[in-house]
Amino acid sequence: MMHHSHQPQMDDIPKLLNIMTEKRGQQSAGAVKHIYVLCDVGHKQNRVPMVCSGRYNVLDPLAECLNDPHNNDTRRLACLALNNLSIPKECKTVMALGPSSTAIIGGLCKAIASCWDEAYLCCICLMNLSFLEDGITRMLQYSPAPEGYSLPIHPLDNPKSLVRIIEGVFNDTLAVVPKVPNNGNSYSSIFGNMFKRTVTKPKPTSVTKKGELLRWACGLVKNLAKSEENAAVLTKTRIPERVVDNIKTSATPPSQWTTNSLEDFSLFIVLNLAQWQVARPSLIEAGSIDVLKRITVEEGIQGLKASLSCSLLGVQPSGFPQDGLAMAIKSISELIANIGEEKGKEGQYAHGVFKMNMAREAYDNLIDSADDREELAIAVPLLNFVH
């Protein structure tokens, strides 16, 4: 084993990977720590070569370490290393779509389902990868077949799929799924007792870790909801209902929601789902409209998100609260102008967060059904921008 005072170098990687795969316990943890140091905040320049140069296979051994049953240092350090490696865009492509993608996504899902203390870090890693929009539909399709079963299983029919595990985070029912005896390969014999599993409460973890797990699961779903295929899957789970509850039960006023808070992510999920026709009924059924209407009168990004969502969900201008309509049209028309000029809004949103077609659809819904365009034009001089 390398001496601990020795600063690891890129050339040490093959040796380190060897130790990680061959040894157990502290030796393995020590090697993972060196891999982590090589891609930490002080060595950002190593991240792309470690993943993309083709010289090393760091991803599979790290994915394997995520579920080391013997050593939580190994698990935590592997998770932190994968988090760092998942930041550069080039690495996201290799990690989410390359040959190691199934091992990585599978390892992260398994760690979340096992309720390890590191589960929230695994959610952050999946969220990092989900910023690659080309990879999100494939990510939500992750659905491992039990051993000896060769046919693909629809994610909604598989308790071990990414979507069902993340739904378990929302429902707080993550359970240990029993091993399935391989006695015949019929669909029902393989899955029969998986669905009859008793729901056991997760191992007690501290409340904050559980809160962090849910918060970052929301960050992940916010990104996954950006494809229509994914929206069609998510809408068949209890996630839309849970997300609306997150907003409804928040004790914090929307003007004080911080970026990346549970509420901020949850409202983004509603908005990203609301742009797809297929997801609208489940949001309406979850009682989202009343919750959203109250937020439309807020200044700032939360008011804007609520107004966009209301309009996409078919709320008529007359259905907006007093002041809400004028504020909605003003903020949405300003958004359209900003997207057109490829800029964000200081302190509220960066360029690229909102898509033009979604903003236009929301705007057109409000204007087309507004009774009196004159009245609107007086209320909102900004309208001239758009027409």
Order of alpha helices (4+ residues) and beta strands (2+ residues): alpha-alpha-alpha-alpha-alpha-alpha-alpha-alpha-alpha-alpha-alpha-alpha-alpha-alpha-alpha-alpha-alpha-alpha-alpha-alpha-alpha
